[in-house]
Amino acid sequence: MIAEISAAEIAAVLGSTRAWIEKAVIGLELCPFARAVYIGDRIRYSISTASDEDALRRDLADELSALASAPEDVCETTLLIHPWVLTDFMDYSAFLDTADREVDTLGLRGDIQIASFHPRYQFAGTAPDDIGNFTNRSPHPMLHLLRESSVERAVAAMPDTAAIFERNIETLRRLGRDGWQRMFPRA
């Protein structure tokens, strides 16, 4: 099912997503590889108006196919933002298996992978308010479609990628919940 969404609502979703990328992902350097792709305007922002999982799965299939067929110098990555479906984190988490199956169904395993971001993201074994969860907290539920070739180049450029997560946790601990709230008052 597709929800009736106004142009103003779409613009607000895009605006809050871009602000999150600028302030958190790039500004806090949570992803050291994001700046070049963002500045180079090689991110596709796809805002799904799906209001149920079947419609979102169809949108995901379309976006996976579009990314696979787009020239990398035009579109390196896609954010499939879906603010009107899977707003509950547990439902979202369960859908990730469906998303991975869609990658397989389209024969894109090894070409595209999916990273997950959600406003209520929670790593297993952590408390809901653990600041470490904020590394994957976005203003809206979204599926980040990444080309494997981009990931491989990033890993080659920064051999100790495991240190990124640890550095991110430390950055967020220094910032604290109050600092995050100042950056994103509605979070």
C-alpha positions as CSV (number, residue, x, y, z in Angstrom):
1,M,0.0,0.0,0.0
2,I,1.2,3.5,-0.8
3,A,0.5,6.3,1.6
4,E,-0.8,9.7,0.5
5,I,2.1,11.9,1.2
6,S,2.4,15.7,0.5
7,A,5.4,17.3,-1.2
8,A,6.0,19.2,2.0
9,E,6.3,15.9,4.0
10,I,8.7,14.5,1.4
11,A,10.8,17.7,1.6
12,A,10.9,17.5,5.4
13,V,12.1,13.9,5.3
14,L,14.8,14.8,2.8
15,G,15.8,17.9,4.8
16,S,16.1,16.0,8.1
17,T,18.1,13.2,6.4
18,R,20.5,15.6,4.8
19,A,21.0,17.5,8.1
20,W,21.7,14.1,9.8
21,I,24.3,13.3,7.2
22,E,25.9,16.7,7.5
23,K,25.9,17.0,11.3
24,A,26.4,13.4,12.4
25,V,27.7,11.2,9.7
26,I,30.1,13.7,8.2
27,G,30.3,16.3,11.1
28,L,31.1,13.8,13.8
29,E,33.0,11.7,11.2
30,L,31.0,8.6,12.0
31,C,31.7,7.5,8.5
32,P,35.1,8.7,7.2
33,F,34.1,7.7,3.6
34,A,30.9,9.7,3.4
35,R,32.2,13.2,2.8
36,A,33.5,12.6,-0.7
37,V,30.4,10.8,-1.8
38,Y,28.1,13.5,-0.3
39,I,30.1,16.4,-1.8
40,G,30.3,14.7,-5.1
41,D,26.5,14.4,-5.1
42,R,26.7,10.6,-5.7
43,I,24.0,9.7,-3.1
44,R,20.6,8.8,-4.4
45,Y,17.8,9.7,-1.9
46,S,14.8,7.6,-2.5
47,I,11.9,8.3,-0.2
48,S,9.4,5.5,-0.1
49,T,5.8,6.3,0.4
50,A,5.1,2.6,1.3
51,S,2.9,2.0,4.3
52,D,3.3,-1.8,4.4
53,E,6.2,-4.3,4.0
54,D,5.2,-5.6,0.6
55,A,5.2,-2.1,-0.9
56,L,8.6,-1.4,0.7
57,R,10.0,-4.7,-0.6
58,R,9.0,-3.6,-4.1
59,D,10.6,-0.2,-3.6
60,L,13.7,-1.9,-2.4
61,A,13.8,-4.2,-5.4
62,D,13.5,-1.2,-7.7
63,E,16.2,0.7,-5.9
64,L,18.6,-2.2,-5.8
65,S,18.1,-2.6,-9.6
66,A,18.5,1.1,-10.2
67,L,21.8,1.2,-8.2
68,A,23.2,-1.8,-9.9
69,S,22.5,-0.3,-13.3
70,A,23.6,3.3,-12.6
71,P,27.2,4.4,-13.4
72,E,29.1,4.6,-10.2
73,D,30.4,8.1,-10.9
74,V,26.8,9.2,-11.0
75,C,25.3,7.2,-8.2
76,E,27.6,5.4,-5.7
77,T,25.1,4.7,-3.0
78,T,21.4,4.9,-2.3
79,L,19.4,5.8,0.9
80,L,16.0,4.2,0.7
81,I,14.2,6.2,3.4
82,H,10.8,4.8,4.5
83,P,9.3,7.0,7.2
84,W,5.8,5.5,7.0
85,V,6.6,1.8,7.4
86,L,8.7,-0.2,9.9
87,T,8.8,2.6,12.4
88,D,9.0,-0.1,15.2
89,F,12.6,-1.1,15.5
90,M,11.8,-4.8,16.1
91,D,9.7,-4.9,12.9
92,Y,12.4,-3.1,11.0
93,S,15.0,-5.6,12.3
94,A,12.9,-8.5,11.2
95,F,12.6,-7.0,7.7
96,L,16.4,-6.9,7.3
97,D,16.2,-10.7,6.4
98,T,13.6,-9.9,3.7
99,A,16.0,-7.1,2.4
100,D,18.9,-9.6,2.3
101,R,16.8,-12.1,0.4
102,E,15.9,-9.4,-2.1
103,V,19.6,-8.9,-2.8
104,D,19.9,-12.6,-3.4
105,T,16.8,-12.8,-5.5
106,L,18.1,-10.1,-7.8
107,G,21.5,-11.8,-8.1
108,L,23.3,-8.9,-6.5
109,R,25.1,-10.7,-3.6
110,G,28.7,-9.6,-3.9
111,D,27.7,-6.4,-5.7
112,I,25.5,-4.6,-3.2
113,Q,25.1,-4.8,0.5
114,I,22.6,-3.2,2.9
115,A,23.4,-1.2,6.0
116,S,20.7,-0.4,8.5
117,F,19.7,2.9,10.2
118,H,16.7,3.6,12.3
119,P,15.6,6.3,14.8
120,R,15.4,3.6,17.6
121,Y,18.4,1.5,16.5
122,Q,19.6,-0.8,19.3
123,F,22.6,-3.1,19.1
124,A,22.0,-6.5,20.7
125,G,23.0,-6.6,24.3
126,T,22.7,-2.8,24.8
127,A,20.3,-0.7,26.8
128,P,17.9,1.4,24.6
129,D,19.5,4.6,25.8
130,D,23.2,3.4,25.3
131,I,24.9,6.2,23.4
132,G,26.6,3.6,21.2
133,N,23.3,2.9,19.5
134,F,23.4,6.4,18.1
135,T,26.0,5.4,15.6
136,N,23.1,3.9,13.6
137,R,20.3,6.2,14.6
138,S,18.9,8.2,11.8
139,P,15.9,10.6,11.7
140,H,13.8,8.0,9.8
141,P,14.0,4.3,9.1
142,M,16.2,3.7,6.1
143,L,18.1,1.0,4.2
144,H,21.5,2.1,3.0
145,L,22.4,0.4,-0.3
146,L,26.1,0.2,-0.7
147,R,28.1,-1.0,-3.7
148,E,30.6,-3.7,-2.6
149,S,33.2,-2.1,-4.8
150,S,32.9,1.2,-2.8
151,V,33.2,-0.7,0.5
152,E,36.3,-2.6,-0.8
153,R,38.0,0.8,-1.8
154,A,37.1,2.2,1.6
155,V,38.6,-0.7,3.4
156,A,41.8,-0.6,1.3
157,A,42.2,3.1,2.0
158,M,41.8,2.5,5.8
159,P,43.1,-0.9,6.7
160,D,41.9,-0.7,10.4
161,T,38.2,-0.3,9.7
162,A,37.4,-2.0,13.0
163,A,38.8,1.0,14.7
164,I,36.0,3.2,13.1
165,F,33.3,1.7,15.3
166,E,35.4,2.0,18.5
167,R,36.3,5.7,17.6
168,N,32.6,6.4,16.9
169,I,31.6,5.0,20.3
170,E,34.2,7.2,22.0
171,T,33.1,10.3,19.9
172,L,29.5,9.7,21.0
173,R,30.5,9.2,24.6
174,R,32.3,12.5,24.6
175,L,29.3,14.1,23.0
176,G,26.8,12.5,25.3
177,R,23.1,12.3,25.1
178,D,22.8,16.0,25.8
179,G,25.1,16.9,23.0
180,W,23.1,14.7,20.6
181,Q,19.9,16.4,21.7
182,R,21.4,19.8,21.0
183,M,22.3,18.6,17.5
184,F,18.9,17.0,16.9
185,P,16.3,18.4,19.3
186,R,13.6,16.0,18.2
187,A,15.7,12.9,18.5
